[in-house]
Amino acid sequence: MVRVDDHAFGSTASPEIRQADRDLVELDRTLGAFDGAELVGMSGIYSLAMSVPGRTVPVAGITGVGVLPTHRRRGILTRLMRGMLDELASRTHPGHDEAVAALFASEPAIYPRFGFGAASRAVSLTLPRDAHALADAPADPSVRLRLVDPALAAARQLETVMERVAHRRPGVYARDDRWLARALVEAPERRGQASALRQVAADRNGQVVGFARYRTEVEWNDAGPHGVVRVSELVGADPAVEATLWRYVLDLDLTVSVEAASRPIDDPLLEWLRDPRRAVPRVRDGLYVRLVDLPRALAERGFADEVEVVLEVTDRLLPSNAGRWRVRTTATGARCEPTNAPAELSLDIATLGAIHLGRASLTRMAAAGRVVEHRDGAVAAVSRAWVGEQEPWCPWVF
């Protein structure tokens, strides 16, 4: 498996990362493609608990889909993907019953043809060091910061903050000790020339309310120190806590810039910056979502508005999702029943996946030609119902 992964993704992971991966892999949910006795391709599933609008549900996290370069262009990846989707749809794994699958795409062009839609985005920022970079950001003098050794016990305590964030931010999955241990691994490919992982906790009235994880890479030139702060995680229970943590990383000694990767697209930091142009924001696709069982997937998420609409859905891989569905949405879920009534909207399963976490406005999808409206006002009504209060965000690649 290591050999296939290394060749397929063009890298060589360190023993530290490999050990963490071994602790996470679910062999009973891993598929292999063989040429005789040789493993030439593979794919796997993580059993995740992920937030969707209104609640947390089981999600099949598809990972490690790769084929040896000697066996490309033979349909192996297609057979692996079809095999996983068929198993998910038929519920053949005892104890696993997910209506939704999700993945991070190494190449975005691959996965829409398997019914996955881009359901979240992320923004990366490079900020110049500036103690006064934030304008009108909230402050709370009761918040106190303390340095914490990046050990598993401390990480477990800090993770309670992320659990609170997940209740209001779709796309966040729960991390148990195995996932936390992987986040803390001191591997050469993570560290490079930077420091060991640093961890700072934010406390208020004796309770942990936020944290940041970062590394510092200090260089020296003729003008003096020229260091970079690389923020891997920063989260607070409320805006005042997050602003306090950002002020901290934006004013560390011997540094000239801060790099923050994979931030939510609606991060309040972008509103607080006095000069957002200097942040050099770079937006990219994030999590891709695929509805495996359409009626159950819609029943499992909440909606911002009540609407009744007839959807005509195409799904060439899972025919049980295809056809016309009468959908009635509420704040706690949706009823979805087959119908022969005339369609009011036509769309494919990948488009439904793209809007499932509340990211994409169906109005924008329609403008891009992804939706056909058969009844005036249907697109606007579905957009209001599906879009969430916060942009979805999955901060950790799996």
GIHUBEL-V978327 format. One record per residue. N is the residue number from 1. RES is the residue in three letters. SS is DSSP state (~ for helix, > for strand, _ for the rest). Layout:
n: {N,N}
res: {RES,RES}
ss: {SS,SS}
This chain:
n: {1,2,3,4,5,6,7,8,9,10,11,12,13,14,15,16,17,18,19,20,21,22,23,24,25,26,27,28,29,30,31,32,33,34,35,36,37,38,39,40,41,42,43,44,45,46,47,48,49,50,51,52,53,54,55,56,57,58,59,60,61,62,63,64,65,66,67,68,69,70,71,72,73,74,75,76,77,78,79,80,81,82,83,84,85,86,87,88,89,90,91,92,93,94,95,96,97,98,99,100,101,102,103,104,105,106,107,108,109,110,111,112,113,114,115,116,117,118,119,120,121,122,123,124,125,126,127,128,129,130,131,132,133,134,135,136,137,138,139,140,141,142,143,144,145,146,147,148,149,150,151,152,153,154,155,156,157,158,159,160,161,162,163,164,165,166,167,168,169,170,171,172,173,174,175,176,177,178,179,180,181,182,183,184,185,186,187,188,189,190,191,192,193,194,195,196,197,198,199,200,201,202,203,204,205,206,207,208,209,210,211,212,213,214,215,216,217,218,219,220,221,222,223,224,225,226,227,228,229,230,231,232,233,234,235,236,237,238,239,240,241,242,243,244,245,246,247,248,249,250,251,252,253,254,255,256,257,258,259,260,261,262,263,264,265,266,267,268,269,270,271,272,273,274,275,276,277,278,279,280,281,282,283,284,285,286,287,288,289,290,291,292,293,294,295,296,297,298,299,300,301,302,303,304,305,306,307,308,309,310,311,312,313,314,315,316,317,318,319,320,321,322,323,324,325,326,327,328,329,330,331,332,333,334,335,336,337,338,339,340,341,342,343,344,345,346,347,348,349,350,351,352,353,354,355,356,357,358,359,360,361,362,363,364,365,366,367,368,369,370,371,372,373,374,375,376,377,378,379,380,381,382,383,384,385,386,387,388,389,390,391,392,393,394,395,396,397,398}
res: {MET,VAL,ARG,VAL,ASP,ASP,HIS,ALA,PHE,GLY,SER,THR,ALA,SER,PRO,GLU,ILE,ARG,GLN,ALA,ASP,ARG,ASP,LEU,VAL,GLU,LEU,ASP,ARG,THR,LEU,GLY,ALA,PHE,ASP,GLY,ALA,GLU,LEU,VAL,GLY,MET,SER,GLY,ILE,TYR,SER,LEU,ALA,MET,SER,VAL,PRO,GLY,ARG,THR,VAL,PRO,VAL,ALA,GLY,ILE,THR,GLY,VAL,GLY,VAL,LEU,PRO,THR,HIS,ARG,ARG,ARG,GLY,ILE,LEU,THR,ARG,LEU,MET,ARG,GLY,MET,LEU,ASP,GLU,LEU,ALA,SER,ARG,THR,HIS,PRO,GLY,HIS,ASP,GLU,ALA,VAL,ALA,ALA,LEU,PHE,ALA,SER,GLU,PRO,ALA,ILE,TYR,PRO,ARG,PHE,GLY,PHE,GLY,ALA,ALA,SER,ARG,ALA,VAL,SER,LEU,THR,LEU,PRO,ARG,ASP,ALA,HIS,ALA,LEU,ALA,ASP,ALA,PRO,ALA,ASP,PRO,SER,VAL,ARG,LEU,ARG,LEU,VAL,ASP,PRO,ALA,LEU,ALA,ALA,ALA,ARG,GLN,LEU,GLU,THR,VAL,MET,GLU,ARG,VAL,ALA,HIS,ARG,ARG,PRO,GLY,VAL,TYR,ALA,ARG,ASP,ASP,ARG,TRP,LEU,ALA,ARG,ALA,LEU,VAL,GLU,ALA,PRO,GLU,ARG,ARG,GLY,GLN,ALA,SER,ALA,LEU,ARG,GLN,VAL,ALA,ALA,ASP,ARG,ASN,GLY,GLN,VAL,VAL,GLY,PHE,ALA,ARG,TYR,ARG,THR,GLU,VAL,GLU,TRP,ASN,ASP,ALA,GLY,PRO,HIS,GLY,VAL,VAL,ARG,VAL,SER,GLU,LEU,VAL,GLY,ALA,ASP,PRO,ALA,VAL,GLU,ALA,THR,LEU,TRP,ARG,TYR,VAL,LEU,ASP,LEU,ASP,LEU,THR,VAL,SER,VAL,GLU,ALA,ALA,SER,ARG,PRO,ILE,ASP,ASP,PRO,LEU,LEU,GLU,TRP,LEU,ARG,ASP,PRO,ARG,ARG,ALA,VAL,PRO,ARG,VAL,ARG,ASP,GLY,LEU,TYR,VAL,ARG,LEU,VAL,ASP,LEU,PRO,ARG,ALA,LEU,ALA,GLU,ARG,GLY,PHE,ALA,ASP,GLU,VAL,GLU,VAL,VAL,LEU,GLU,VAL,THR,ASP,ARG,LEU,LEU,PRO,SER,ASN,ALA,GLY,ARG,TRP,ARG,VAL,ARG,THR,THR,ALA,THR,GLY,ALA,ARG,CYS,GLU,PRO,THR,ASN,ALA,PRO,ALA,GLU,LEU,SER,LEU,ASP,ILE,ALA,THR,LEU,GLY,ALA,ILE,HIS,LEU,GLY,ARG,ALA,SER,LEU,THR,ARG,MET,ALA,ALA,ALA,GLY,ARG,VAL,VAL,GLU,HIS,ARG,ASP,GLY,ALA,VAL,ALA,ALA,VAL,SER,ARG,ALA,TRP,VAL,GLY,GLU,GLN,GLU,PRO,TRP,CYS,PRO,TRP,VAL,PHE}
ss: {_,~,~,~,~,~,~,~,~,_,_,_,_,_,~,~,~,~,~,~,~,~,~,~,_,_,~,~,~,>,>,>,>,>,>,_,_,>,>,>,>,>,>,>,>,>,>,>,>,>,>,>,_,_,>,>,>,>,>,>,>,>,>,>,>,>,>,_,~,~,~,_,_,_,_,~,~,~,~,~,~,~,~,~,~,~,~,~,~,~,_,_,_,_,_,_,_,_,_,>,>,>,>,>,_,_,_,~,~,~,~,~,~,~,_,_,>,>,_,_,>,>,>,>,>,>,>,>,_,_,_,_,_,>,_,_,_,_,_,_,_,_,>,>,>,>,>,_,_,_,_,~,~,~,~,~,~,~,~,~,~,~,~,~,~,~,_,_,_,_,_,_,>,_,_,_,~,~,~,~,~,~,~,_,_,_,_,~,~,~,~,_,_,_,_,_,_,>,>,>,>,>,>,>,_,_,>,>,>,>,>,>,>,>,>,>,>,_,_,>,>,_,_,>,>,_,>,>,>,>,>,>,>,>,>,>,_,_,~,~,~,~,~,~,~,~,~,~,~,_,_,_,_,_,>,>,>,>,>,>,>,>,>,>,_,_,_,_,~,~,~,~,>,_,_,~,~,~,~,_,_,>,>,>,>,_,>,>,>,>,>,_,_,~,~,~,~,~,~,_,_,_,_,_,_,_,_,>,>,>,>,>,>,>,_,_,_,_,~,~,~,_,>,>,>,>,>,>,>,>,_,_,>,>,>,>,>,>,_,_,_,_,_,_,>,>,>,>,~,~,~,~,~,~,~,_,_,_,_,_,_,~,~,~,~,~,~,_,_,_,>,>,>,_,_,_,_,~,~,~,~,~,~,~,~,~,_,_,_,_,_,_,_,_,_,_,_,_}
